């Protein structure tokens, strides 16, 4: 399985922070945002990774990440998304990279506490279709929301005013090689973009979509509020880990 990090877009909701840089290069606590989705893929055992970027600051990714040595990688691939065609449009640029392999796609502003390794391994055994990760949230109307029936996903609705469940679709998706065929027949949504929700619903209609629940906390970082929340969550997790290490070395602490 290969990995794809989608890090394009203009980051307009974070203006003026994004006036002179790409959103995914902004800091989350002590690391650039883009580090987190790459590490998520590496921790899942994925070593071949493509970064999809865009805008005026795309060269900064190469200067920052180089060939991925900091992540234990021998090589990183890059491609460029022109304009704002949506997540599925960005995903289409990965077809040459995937080269018939299944892929794990992570949105560049998704930060998680745990690991997706178990879900990735399960999908490898699944052989075909798609798999998404869900998280129960209190503000489901901000996300794509999975409608559940008898333990199955029967549909996904993007940013519904009245969500049919509290299960948000996180920005982590696993697809077989047919994903690019599905993207090619998409019609732009009302906002003029190719929507990843439409890709996921195509898999649901053919009965090949599975899901898993994401353990630990999860957040995006595309607004000022969620950017701050992500930094605080990472800082809290690091502090807890440091305290546990001290307690292991010094009994009674």
C-alpha positions as CSV (number, residue, x, y, z in Angstrom):
1,X,0.0,0.0,0.0
2,X,1.2,3.5,-0.8
3,X,0.4,6.7,1.0
4,X,-0.9,10.1,-0.2
5,X,-1.0,13.3,1.8
6,X,-3.2,16.0,0.4
7,X,-1.8,19.4,1.3
8,X,-3.1,21.8,-1.4
9,X,-5.7,24.5,-1.1
10,X,-5.4,28.2,-0.1
11,X,-6.2,27.9,3.6
12,X,-8.6,30.9,3.3
13,X,-10.1,30.2,6.7
14,X,-6.7,30.8,8.3
15,X,-6.0,34.2,6.5
16,X,-3.9,36.2,7.2
17,X,-1.7,33.4,8.5
18,X,-1.8,31.8,5.1
19,X,-1.1,35.0,3.2
20,X,2.6,34.2,2.9
21,X,2.7,30.4,3.4
22,X,0.7,27.2,2.9
23,X,-1.6,26.2,5.7
24,X,0.1,22.8,6.0
25,X,3.4,24.5,6.9
26,X,2.0,26.3,9.9
27,X,3.1,25.0,13.3
28,X,1.2,22.5,15.4
29,X,2.9,22.8,18.8
30,X,6.5,22.0,18.0
31,X,6.3,20.7,14.4
32,X,5.0,21.9,11.0
33,X,1.4,20.6,10.4
34,X,2.6,18.5,7.4
35,X,4.8,16.4,9.7
36,X,1.8,14.8,11.4
37,X,0.0,13.1,8.5
38,X,3.3,11.9,7.1
39,X,4.2,10.4,10.5
40,X,0.7,8.8,10.6
41,X,1.5,6.9,7.4
42,X,5.0,6.0,8.4
43,X,3.7,4.6,11.8
44,X,1.3,2.5,9.8
45,X,4.2,0.9,7.9
46,X,3.8,2.8,4.7
47,X,7.1,3.9,3.2
48,X,6.1,5.1,-0.3
49,X,4.4,8.5,0.1
50,X,3.3,11.2,-2.2
51,X,2.7,14.8,-1.1
52,X,0.1,16.7,-3.2
53,X,0.6,20.5,-2.8
54,X,-0.3,23.7,-4.6
55,X,-0.2,27.5,-4.5
56,X,2.7,29.9,-4.4
57,X,4.6,28.1,-1.6
58,X,4.8,24.6,-3.0
59,X,8.6,24.8,-3.2
60,X,8.7,25.3,0.6
61,X,7.6,21.7,1.1
62,X,10.6,20.4,-0.8
63,X,12.9,22.6,1.3
64,X,11.3,21.5,4.5
65,X,10.8,17.8,3.8
66,X,13.5,17.0,1.2
67,X,13.5,13.2,0.7
68,X,11.9,12.4,4.0
69,X,15.1,11.4,5.8
70,X,13.7,12.8,9.1
71,X,10.9,10.2,8.9
72,X,13.2,7.3,8.1
73,X,12.3,7.4,4.4
74,X,14.6,7.1,1.5
75,X,12.4,9.1,-0.9
76,X,9.3,11.3,-1.0
77,X,7.3,12.0,-4.1
78,X,5.6,15.4,-4.9
79,X,3.0,16.6,-7.3
80,X,1.3,20.0,-7.9
81,X,-2.5,20.8,-7.9
82,X,-3.4,23.8,-10.0
83,X,-6.3,25.8,-8.6
84,X,-8.9,24.6,-6.1
85,X,-10.6,21.6,-7.6
86,X,-11.4,19.9,-4.4
87,X,-10.1,16.9,-2.5
88,X,-11.0,14.4,-5.1
89,X,-9.4,16.5,-7.8
90,X,-6.2,16.5,-5.8
91,X,-6.5,12.7,-5.3
92,X,-6.7,12.2,-9.1
93,X,-3.1,13.5,-9.3
94,X,-1.9,10.4,-7.5
95,X,-2.9,8.0,-10.2
96,X,0.5,7.8,-11.7
97,X,2.1,7.3,-8.3
98,X,-0.4,4.6,-7.2
99,X,0.4,2.6,-10.4
100,X,-2.3,0.0,-9.6
101,X,-1.6,-0.2,-5.9
102,X,-4.1,0.5,-3.1
103,X,-3.6,3.8,-1.3
104,X,-4.1,5.3,2.1
105,X,-5.0,9.0,1.8
106,X,-4.6,11.5,4.7
107,X,-5.7,15.1,4.6
108,X,-2.8,17.3,5.4
109,X,-4.5,19.1,8.3
110,X,-5.7,15.9,10.1
111,X,-3.9,15.3,13.5
112,X,-4.5,12.1,15.5
113,X,-3.3,10.8,18.8
114,X,-3.1,7.1,18.0
115,X,-2.2,4.9,15.1
116,X,-4.1,3.6,12.0
117,X,-1.9,0.6,11.6
118,X,-4.6,-1.9,12.5
119,X,-7.0,-0.4,10.1
120,X,-4.4,-0.4,7.3
121,X,-3.6,-4.0,8.0
122,X,-7.3,-4.9,7.9
123,X,-7.7,-3.1,4.6
124,X,-4.7,-5.0,3.1
125,X,-6.7,-8.2,3.9
126,X,-9.8,-6.7,2.5
127,X,-8.2,-6.9,-1.0
128,X,-10.7,-4.5,-2.7
129,X,-13.1,-1.7,-2.1
130,X,-12.6,1.1,0.4
131,X,-12.3,1.7,4.1
132,X,-12.8,4.9,6.1
133,X,-12.2,5.8,9.7
134,X,-15.0,7.3,11.8
135,X,-14.9,9.3,15.0
136,X,-17.9,10.2,17.3
137,X,-18.0,14.0,17.7
138,X,-20.3,16.6,19.2
139,X,-20.2,18.9,16.2
140,X,-20.9,16.5,13.4
141,X,-22.4,19.3,11.2
142,X,-18.9,20.5,10.5
143,X,-17.9,17.2,8.7
144,X,-19.0,14.5,6.4
145,X,-21.4,12.4,8.5
146,X,-22.0,8.6,8.1
147,X,-25.5,7.4,8.2
148,X,-25.5,4.0,9.9
149,X,-28.0,1.2,9.6
150,X,-27.6,-2.4,11.0
151,X,-23.9,-1.8,11.5
152,X,-23.3,-0.6,8.0
153,X,-22.7,2.7,6.4
154,X,-25.6,3.4,4.0
155,X,-24.6,6.9,3.0
156,X,-22.4,9.9,3.8
157,X,-23.8,13.5,3.9
158,X,-21.4,16.5,3.7
159,X,-21.8,19.1,6.4
160,X,-25.5,18.3,7.1
161,X,-27.6,20.9,9.0
162,X,-29.3,17.9,10.8
163,X,-26.8,15.1,11.0
164,X,-28.2,11.5,10.9
165,X,-25.5,10.4,13.4
166,X,-22.6,11.7,15.4
167,X,-20.0,9.8,13.4
168,X,-17.8,12.1,11.5
169,X,-15.8,10.8,8.6
170,X,-12.2,11.6,9.4
171,X,-9.8,12.7,6.7
172,X,-8.2,9.2,6.4
173,X,-9.4,7.1,3.5
174,X,-8.2,3.8,2.0
175,X,-9.0,2.9,-1.6
176,X,-8.3,0.2,-4.1
177,X,-7.2,1.0,-7.6
178,X,-10.7,1.7,-8.9
179,X,-10.8,5.0,-7.0
180,X,-9.4,6.8,-10.0
181,X,-12.2,5.5,-12.3
182,X,-14.7,6.8,-9.8
183,X,-13.0,10.2,-9.7
184,X,-13.1,10.5,-13.5
185,X,-16.9,10.3,-13.6
186,X,-17.5,12.8,-10.8
187,X,-19.5,16.0,-11.4
188,X,-18.5,19.2,-9.6
189,X,-20.6,20.1,-6.6
190,X,-22.4,23.3,-6.0
191,X,-19.2,24.9,-4.9
192,X,-17.4,23.9,-8.1
193,X,-15.3,21.1,-6.6
194,X,-14.9,17.3,-6.9
195,X,-16.0,16.0,-3.6
196,X,-14.4,13.1,-1.7
197,X,-17.8,12.4,-0.2
198,X,-19.1,11.5,-3.7
199,X,-16.2,9.1,-4.1
200,X,-17.0,7.4,-0.8
201,X,-20.7,7.2,-1.7
202,X,-19.8,5.5,-4.9
203,X,-18.1,2.7,-2.9
204,X,-21.1,2.5,-0.6
205,X,-23.5,2.1,-3.5
206,X,-21.4,-0.9,-4.8
207,X,-21.3,-2.4,-1.3
208,X,-17.6,-2.4,-0.9
209,X,-17.1,0.2,1.8
210,X,-16.0,-0.8,5.3
211,X,-15.1,1.3,8.3
212,X,-13.3,1.3,11.6
213,X,-13.5,3.6,14.6
214,X,-10.5,5.8,15.2
215,X,-9.0,5.5,18.7
216,X,-7.7,8.5,20.7
217,X,-8.4,12.1,19.9
218,X,-8.7,13.5,16.4
219,X,-8.9,17.0,15.0
220,X,-8.5,18.9,11.8
221,X,-6.6,22.2,11.9
222,X,-8.3,24.3,9.2
223,X,-9.7,27.0,11.4
224,X,-8.3,29.2,14.1
225,X,-10.2,27.3,16.7
226,X,-9.1,23.9,15.5
227,X,-5.5,25.0,14.9
228,X,-5.3,26.0,18.6
229,X,-7.1,22.8,19.7
230,X,-4.6,20.7,17.7
231,X,-1.7,22.4,19.4
232,X,-3.2,22.0,22.8
233,X,-4.0,18.3,22.2
234,X,-0.4,17.6,21.0
235,X,1.1,19.5,23.9
236,X,-1.1,17.6,26.4
237,X,-0.1,14.3,24.9
238,X,3.6,15.1,25.0
239,X,3.4,16.3,28.6
240,X,1.6,13.1,29.6
241,X,4.2,10.9,27.9
242,X,7.0,12.8,29.5
243,X,5.4,12.4,32.9
244,X,5.0,8.6,32.3
245,X,8.7,8.3,31.3
246,X,9.8,10.1,34.5
247,X,7.5,7.9,36.6
248,X,9.0,4.8,35.0
249,X,12.6,5.9,35.9
250,X,11.9,7.4,39.3
251,X,9.5,5.3,41.4
252,X,6.9,7.2,43.4
253,X,6.9,10.2,41.0
